Amino acid sequence: MPTLKALHIIFVVSWFAGLFYLPRLFVNHAMAEDDATRARLALMEHKLYRFMTPLGILAVALGLWLWFGYGFSGGWLHLKTALVVGLVGYHLYCGRLLRDFAAGRNTKSHVWYRVFNEIPVLVLFVVVFLVVLKPF
């Protein structure tokens, strides 16, 4: 089980790196004024999304494996699971935003993306405190 925990943490950290950086690319894309920059950012976004998706799948899969190994008890774990489900939704929504940019259908401002970019940071804070403190 310690090996599974270590792998879970590695994949979670890697997935979060993508969740932090992809919306930051969206900020720059929303601000881009020339076609060459937009095309370069769209390519970067696409490659990052393709890279981070398997990391997220592995993070969730290993988390489920740990869940079945240790059991599902404690209110903190219920909240953590709900937050992870929310992160999966966030990840999938990022894919939709990516497709909108690629098709030239973005309607959101760079300011909106700056706020959107902070969501995984807040979730990470809560999840880490839940896992370490197990407050309920």
C-alpha positions in Angstrom: 0.0 0.0 0.0 2.8 2.5 0.6 3.9 2.1 -3.0 0.3 2.8 -4.2 0.2 5.9 -2.0 3.5 7.2 -3.4 2.3 6.6 -7.0 -1.0 8.2 -6.2 0.7 11.3 -4.9 3.1 11.5 -7.9 0.2 11.3 -10.4 -1.9 13.8 -8.4 1.0 16.3 -8.4 1.6 15.8 -12.1 -2.1 16.1 -12.9 -2.3 19.3 -10.8 0.6 20.8 -12.7 -1.5 20.5 -15.9 -4.6 21.8 -14.1 -2.6 24.8 -13.0 -0.9 25.5 -16.4 -3.6 24.8 -19.0 -5.9 27.6 -17.8 -2.9 29.9 -17.7 -2.4 29.1 -21.4 -6.1 30.0 -21.8 -5.4 33.5 -20.3 -2.6 34.1 -22.8 -4.7 32.7 -25.6 -7.6 35.0 -24.8 -5.2 38.0 -24.8 -3.4 37.0 -28.1 -3.9 39.3 -31.0 -2.2 37.6 -33.9 -3.0 34.3 -35.6 0.5 32.9 -35.2 0.4 33.3 -31.4 -3.1 31.8 -31.2 -2.1 28.8 -33.3 1.0 28.2 -31.2 -1.1 28.4 -28.0 -3.8 26.2 -29.4 -1.1 23.6 -30.1 0.4 23.9 -26.7 -3.0 23.6 -25.0 -3.8 20.5 -27.1 -0.5 18.7 -26.3 -0.8 19.6 -22.6 -4.4 18.3 -22.4 -3.4 15.0 -24.1 -0.5 14.7 -21.7 -2.4 15.5 -18.5 -5.5 13.4 -19.1 -3.7 10.0 -18.6 -2.1 11.5 -15.4 -5.5 12.4 -14.1 -6.9 9.0 -14.9 -4.0 7.3 -13.1 -4.4 9.6 -10.1 -8.1 8.8 -9.8 -7.6 5.1 -10.5 -5.0 4.7 -7.8 -7.1 6.8 -5.4 -9.9 4.3 -6.0 -7.6 1.4 -5.4 -6.5 3.0 -2.1 -10.1 3.6 -1.3 -11.0 0.0 -1.7 -7.8 -1.1 0.2 -8.4 1.2 3.2 -12.2 1.5 3.1 -14.4 4.5 2.7 -14.9 6.0 6.1 -14.9 9.4 7.6 -16.6 12.6 6.5 -13.3 14.1 5.3 -13.0 11.3 2.7 -16.5 11.9 1.5 -15.7 15.6 1.0 -12.4 14.8 -0.6 -14.1 12.4 -3.1 -16.7 15.1 -4.0 -13.8 17.6 -4.6 -12.1 15.0 -6.8 -15.3 14.5 -8.8 -15.4 18.3 -9.2 -11.8 18.3 -10.4 -12.7 15.7 -13.0 -15.5 18.0 -14.1 -13.1 20.9 -14.2 -10.6 18.9 -16.3 -13.4 17.9 -18.8 -14.6 21.5 -18.9 -11.0 22.6 -19.8 -11.3 20.2 -22.7 -14.4 21.9 -23.9 -12.7 25.3 -23.5 -9.8 24.0 -25.5 -12.1 22.9 -28.3 -13.8 26.3 -28.3 -10.4 28.0 -28.7 -9.4 25.7 -31.5 -12.6 26.4 -33.3 -12.4 30.2 -32.8 -15.5 30.2 -30.5 -14.0 31.5 -27.3 -16.3 34.1 -25.7 -14.6 34.5 -22.4 -12.1 37.3 -21.4 -8.6 36.8 -20.0 -9.9 38.1 -16.7 -12.5 35.2 -16.6 -9.7 32.7 -17.2 -7.5 34.3 -14.5 -10.3 33.6 -11.9 -11.0 30.2 -13.5 -7.3 29.4 -13.1 -7.5 29.7 -9.3 -10.1 27.0 -8.8 -7.7 24.0 -8.7 -5.4 25.9 -6.3 -8.3 26.3 -3.8 -9.3 22.7 -4.2 -5.7 21.6 -3.6 -5.6 23.5 -0.3 -8.8 22.0 0.9 -7.9 18.4 -0.1 -4.4 18.5 1.4 -5.8 19.8 4.7 -8.5 17.1 4.6 -6.0 14.3 4.0 -3.5 15.5 6.6 -5.9 16.6 9.4 -8.9 14.3 8.8 -11.0 16.8 10.7 -14.2 14.8 10.7 
